[in-house]
Amino acid sequence: MFNHHPHRVTRRALLGVGLAAPFVGPLRPALAQGEYPSRPVRVIVPWAPGGAVDTLARRISQKLTDALGQSFVVENKSGATGTIGAGEAARAAPDGYTLMAMDNTYAMLPYLFSRLPFDQATAFHPISVTAFSPILLAVGEKSPYRDLASLVAAAKKDPEKLTYGTGGIGSAPHFATLAFERAAGVKLYQVPYRGAGEAVIGVLSGNVDLVMISPGSALGNIRGGQLRPLAISGNHRVAALPEVPTFAEAGLPGYSVINWSGLAAPKGTPDTIVARLHAEMTRALEAPDMKAFIAELGSEPGGITPGAFSRLLTEEAARWREVATSGGIERQ
């Protein structure tokens, strides 16, 4: 399983809590007339279509549609590092008919903006994580670096000479790479792009030296030979890329960043609705086709409880505060 150190709640503990029986069981029977949901549900994705968060949100939304007999409709509301979509979801009625696809970027927002259009700590009632995704460090096929040790050695020899692509200042790949700099004791030079996809293209074209992304965004280019993965986060290799060593195996045990994506409801949404959605998400994530889909992305199913998800958010906020401070991130 993926290791969340320095989070004090481990993946094993999270999953153990997430699959606890009280949330399952009695919530399965057919809904009586007037019970939730009685009309379509909006699922706001605060990012453009096609990314990892959007892909996972669409797949879990289809599962919820099938299970609950009402459409869970994804709406993309991108912009301002996810705050446009998050703001719209936070303002929605807390009745279970508007949800938000939340990812680890949400925990970074207080360190990117001096003011937000919502209270980041209390605006949402977390439901569950859909998937945990490791971070992959990859270079281009023509790169001289064939393993992590040689890249780290070069970075230590010439600070800020090696370049890395991100989806922009303050994006998840930016924070992930800042965390890598801290763990490896190196200083790289950021080249911000408009999205993680463009950052990958930057590596493919030789304009930047490396990129740090989720496997799902790179598998095609890795299998095609255009990208060379050097290490992956988590405490075991992933089935989709069995030849790629973990950071610990590659000589950097201190790097433990894991991406995650899940669903949350506006603050004040009734616990009964949140519990029902959690139960159906858990069932969906246990389905063989869903497990296979998530594994193909190089990820692992979530299913943690709302309480465990809330604790994860708190721990993530503490992690990224340290990274933002050491990385010199200035709030806008």
N, C-alpha and C positions, 0 to 999 in steps of 0.2 A: 504494500500500500504506500501511497505518497506520504511523506513525512512533513508535518507542519511545524517542526521546531524552527524558530523559537516559540511558536504558539504552545501554550501549556496544555491545550486540549488536543490530543492526538487524533489522527485520522481514524485509528481503530476505535478510540473512545467515541468520536463523533458518530461513526457508523453504528456502533453499538447502541448509542442513544437513539439514533435516527430510525432504527428498525424496531424500536420498542413497541410492544403490543397495544398499549392504550390508545394509540392514534389509529389503529387499524380496526379489525373486529366489527363493531356494531354500526359502522358508518357506511357499509356496503349496500344495504337493501335499497330497492328502487325508491326514488323520491316521491313523497306524496305531493299532490297538487299544491302549489304555492311555496314549496320548499326551494332552497337554492340548488342550482341556478334555474331561474324560470325564463331567462332571456340570454342573448349572446353576451359574452364577456370579452372586453378589450384587454389585450396584452401589449403594453407599450414597450417597445425596444428602443432605448435611447441612442442607438447607433444605426448606421446605414445598413441596408440589406446585404446579405452575403457573408458577413463576418461570423466568428465563432458564436458570439452571444445570440445573434439572430438565428443562426442555424439550429442551435439547441432550443431556443424559445419556440421555433416553429414545430419542431418535432415533439416537444412535450405538450404544446398546445393541441396538436392533433390527437395525442393520447387522451388529454382531458376532454376534448370534444367527443371522442368515441365513448369514454367512460360515463360522462355526465349528460349526454344527450342534448347539449347546447354548444353552439359554436364558440370556440376560443379564438378570436381573430387578432392576429399580430398587426400592429401599427408601428411603423418606424418613424420616430421623432428624433432625428439626430441633430447634433450641434452642441457647441460649447462644452466639450468633454463630457457629454451625457447629461448635462444639467437641464437642458431644454425638455427632454423627455421625462426626466425625473421630476422636474417642477410640475409638469402637467399631471403626472400620476399622483404626486403628493397632494395636489389640489382637488383631486377627484373625490366623489362621495365615497365614504368608507363602507360600501355595501357589498363588496366582493365582485362588482362588475367592471372594475378597472384594476389591473395588476401591472407590475413592472418587472421586466427582465433585468435583474441586477447582477453586476459582476464586480470583481475586486476593485475596479476603478472607482466605485462608489466610496470605498473606504479611503481613497486618496483625495477626495474633493476638498476637505478642509485645509489641505496643504497647498492647494492650487488656487483657491479663491479666497479673498478676504471677506467677501460676503456672498451668501447663497440665497436663492429665493425660497428656501425651505430649511428647516432645522435638520441637518444631516443625521444627527444622532437619534432623533425621535420621529422622523417623518414617516417611517414605514414599519410595518409589522412583517418581519421575515416569515416566509412559508417553508421553503426548503431549497437546498442546493440541487441543481440538476446534474452537474458534473464538475469534477475536479480535474484540471488539466495541467500537466507539467510544463516547464519552460525549457525550450530547446535553444542551445547556442549553435548557430550554423554559419559557415563561411561559403564562399563560392567555390566552384569546382577547380578554378585555377589558383586558389589561395595557396601560399607556401605552408600554411599551418595545417598539419595533418592530425594533431591532437591538441588537447587543451593546454598541456604543459608548455608546448612550444609557443602558443599564442600568449599565455600569461608571461612567459619569459621575455618575449618581444615587447609586450606592453610595459613591463617593469623597466626594461632597458631604455625605452623612448616614450615617456609619458605624453599622452594626447596625440601620438602619431597614428595609432590605430583608430579607425573611425567605425561608428556603429549607426545603423539606421533605426529610426523609431517612427511611430505614427504621430509625432509631434511632441513638443515640450509638455511634460505632465501626463503623457499617455502611459498606459500600462507597460509597453515595452521600454519606455524611458525609465520608469521606476524599477523595473526588473533589472535593467542594466546597471543602474546606480547601485542596487543591492549587490550585483555581481562585482562591481568595482570595490565595494566595501569588503566583501569576502575575500577577494583575490589580492587586495592591496595594490590596485592599479588605477590609472587614470586614462580614460578613453575620450575621444572627441565625438560629440553627438552631431549627426546630420538629420534634422527633422524633416519628415515627409508629411503628406496629408493623410496618410493612413498606413497601417501595418503592411498592407498589400504592396504599396509603393516602396516601402522600405525593403521588402524582399526583392523587388525588381532592382533596387539600388545595389544589392549584393550580387544579384545575377549579372548585372551589367559591369560589375567591377568598380562602381563608383564609391562604395563603402566596403569595409573589410568584414563586418559581421552584423548579425541581427539576432535578437532574442525574442522568440515568439512561441506560441502554442504549436504543437505538432500538426494539428489539423490545418494550419495555414501554410505548411511547408511540405507535407507528405508527397504531393505530386512532383514537386521539384527535386525532392530527395530521391525518390524512386526513379526519376528521370536522369539522375546523375548531375543535375545542375547545382545542387546545394550539397555541402558536406557537413553533416551534423557532428559536432565534437563532444557534446555532453548534454544530458537531460536531467532535470531536477526530479526529486522524489528519492525514495530509498530502494527502488528496484527498477529494472529496465521495463519498458512497455512492450506489449506484444506486437504492436504495429511497427516498432523499430527495435527489434531484439539485438541488433548489432551495436546500438548506441550506448555507451557507458553512462552511468549516472555521474553527477559531478563528484560524488565521493569516490567512485571508482577511478575517476580521471584525476584525482588528487586534490579536490576542493570540497571537503565535507561540510564546510561552513555555509554553502549556498543551498537554501531550502525553499525558495519562492515557488508557490503553486497558485496558478490561476483558478478561479471558480466562477460559476454562473448559476443563477437560480431565479426564483420568483418571490416577489414580496407584494404586500397589499398596503394601501394607505393606512396610516395610524387610525385606530378606532374601529377597524374592521372586526366584526364579532369573532370571538374565539372559535365558535362552532363552525363558521365558514372557513377560517384558516385551518382548523383541524381536518375538515373534509377535503380541502384542497391538498393538504399534506398527505393524507391517506391515499388519495388517488395518484399523487406524484410518486409516492413510494411504490405503489403497485405497478405503475408504468415503468419505473426504473428497474423493476425486477423482471420485466418481460424479456424473453430471449432476444427479440428483434431490437429492443432498445439497448440492451447490454451490448449487442454486436455493433450497433451504430456508434455508441460512445467509445467502444474499444477501437473501432476503425479510426476515430479521431485521436487516438493515443491517450485517451482519458479514462476516468473511472466514474461510475455512477455516484450521485450524491445520496439524497434521501434523509439527510439529518433533520432532526426536529426543529420547530421554530425556535425553541429555547437555545439549542446548540448553534443554530444559525446566528442568533443574536450575539452569542458569546464570540463566535468567529468574527463577526463584524467589529466587535470591541477590540479583539486581539489584532486584527488587521490594521485598525486605525493606529494602534500603538506602534506596530511594525513600521508603517509608512511614515509616521511622524519622525522616527529616527532616520529613515532613509532620506526624507525631504530635507531635514536639517543638515545632515552630513553632505548631501549633494548640492546644497546651496539653492534649492528651489525657492523662487520668489513668488509670493501670491499675487495674483492679478487683481 
